[in-house]
């Protein structure tokens, strides 16, 4: 998965998902667990579920000025990584997520 992805966002009252596409055009569906806004920037905590495991990831949402939003992956090398860990600290507890569950 690239660090910057365009997406489709599907929202209804009970389900918020993001559909990303890998370099081969395969769909990757992510469920939004939580979102936080800091200094006008939205960050989301998502989970990718498949048959074998679940992977928890963070993304920074960047408006490209058109209709698309760019999802920039926030990993341990990203400048906002420590901020994001702090923003979602209460969510990790309420959702039962251990930091070992997060791709570090």
Buried (B, 14 or more C-beta within 10 A) or exposed (E): BEBEBEBEEEEEEEEBBBEBBEEEEEEBBBBBBBBBEEEEEBBBBBBBEEEEEEBBBBBBBBEEEEEEBBBBBBBEEBEBBEBBBEBBEEBBEEBEBEEEBBEE
